[in-house]
Each structure stands twice: as structure tokens, then as C-alpha cells.
Amino acid sequence: MLVSITLPCFAGKIVAQRVTIGCEADFADSKNQGFTVLDRDALTCKVRYLGEEFIWKKGEETRLAEGLQKLIDAVVSDYAYLL
């Protein structure tokens, strides 16, 4: 399943017009910023942010904005049916 949500602004700045959340295949087919969960228990995701793709793991140092980290955490913990 591929889910896209619109984030018009975050912390007063436009960060993305659309964020894609889905399985790895859907993520690969999309050009939108977004993420796919690689490991729910360790909260490890593949993220596309500001034109770059990288692996993000909760609690590790990252260039991913804090608010987006919180968004990913909330989706995984509270809205797992979207994944």
C-alpha cells in the first residue's frame, strides 16, 4: 500500500509537498520525499529527504529534522495500518 500525505509546512518552513509512506517497492517507484520501514522493532527506515536517500535509525545521530523523526515514530507506533 502506498500512502501520501501532504505537509504544507513544518515548523514554519515548507519541507515537502507530499510524503510517501509505503513498502520498499512503492518507495522505489516514487520520487516523493518519504520513508519505508525496514525494521519496526528497532525503528529503522529508509528515508528520502531533500533529494537524498539514507537509512535512519531512531536514537542515532542524523541529518533528518527532529519533527520528521517524530512523524515517522508516530506513524510506526500509532498508525501501523498505513505501513
C-alpha positions as CSV (number, residue, x, y, z in Angstrom):
1,M,0.0,0.0,0.0
2,L,1.2,3.5,-0.8
3,V,0.0,6.4,1.3
4,S,0.8,10.0,0.5
5,I,0.1,12.8,3.0
6,T,0.5,16.5,2.3
7,L,2.7,18.5,4.7
8,P,2.2,22.2,3.7
9,C,4.7,23.4,6.3
10,F,6.5,22.1,9.3
11,A,7.9,24.4,12.0
12,G,7.1,27.3,9.8
13,K,9.1,26.0,6.8
14,I,7.9,24.1,3.7
15,V,9.6,20.8,3.9
16,A,7.6,18.7,1.5
17,Q,4.5,18.9,-0.7
18,R,3.9,15.2,-0.2
19,V,5.4,12.5,1.9
20,T,5.2,8.9,0.7
21,I,4.8,6.1,3.1
22,G,4.9,2.5,1.8
23,C,6.6,-0.8,1.2
24,E,10.1,-0.8,-0.3
25,A,8.8,-1.4,-3.8
26,D,6.3,1.5,-3.6
27,F,9.1,3.7,-2.1
28,A,11.4,2.8,-5.0
29,D,8.7,3.7,-7.6
30,S,8.1,7.1,-6.0
31,K,10.1,10.3,-6.4
32,N,8.4,11.9,-3.4
33,Q,10.1,12.5,-0.1
34,G,9.1,9.8,2.3
35,F,10.1,6.7,4.1
36,T,9.7,2.9,4.2
37,V,10.1,0.9,7.4
38,L,12.9,-1.7,7.3
39,D,12.6,-2.8,11.0
40,R,9.7,-1.8,13.2
41,D,11.2,-3.1,16.4
42,A,14.4,-1.1,16.0
43,L,12.6,1.7,14.2
44,T,14.9,1.7,11.2
45,C,13.7,3.3,8.0
46,K,14.9,4.1,4.5
47,V,14.3,7.8,4.1
48,R,14.2,10.1,1.1
49,Y,14.6,13.7,2.4
50,L,15.8,16.8,0.5
51,G,16.7,14.7,-2.5
52,E,18.9,12.2,-0.7
53,E,18.2,8.6,0.3
54,F,19.6,7.2,3.6
55,I,19.0,4.8,6.4
56,W,17.6,6.4,9.6
57,K,17.5,4.6,12.9
58,K,15.8,6.1,15.9
59,G,18.2,7.4,18.5
60,E,21.2,7.7,16.2
61,E,22.7,11.0,15.0
62,T,21.1,12.0,11.8
63,R,20.5,14.9,9.4
64,L,16.8,14.2,9.4
65,A,14.8,17.1,11.0
66,E,13.6,16.3,14.5
67,G,10.0,16.9,13.6
68,L,10.2,14.4,10.8
69,Q,11.7,11.9,13.1
70,K,8.7,12.4,15.4
71,L,6.3,12.0,12.5
72,I,8.0,8.7,11.5
73,D,7.9,7.5,15.1
74,A,4.2,8.4,15.4
75,V,3.3,6.6,12.1
76,V,5.1,3.4,13.1
77,S,3.8,3.3,16.7
78,D,0.3,4.8,16.3
79,Y,-0.7,4.3,12.6
80,A,1.0,0.9,11.7
81,Y,-2.0,0.1,9.5
82,L,-0.7,2.7,7.0
83,L,2.5,0.7,6.5
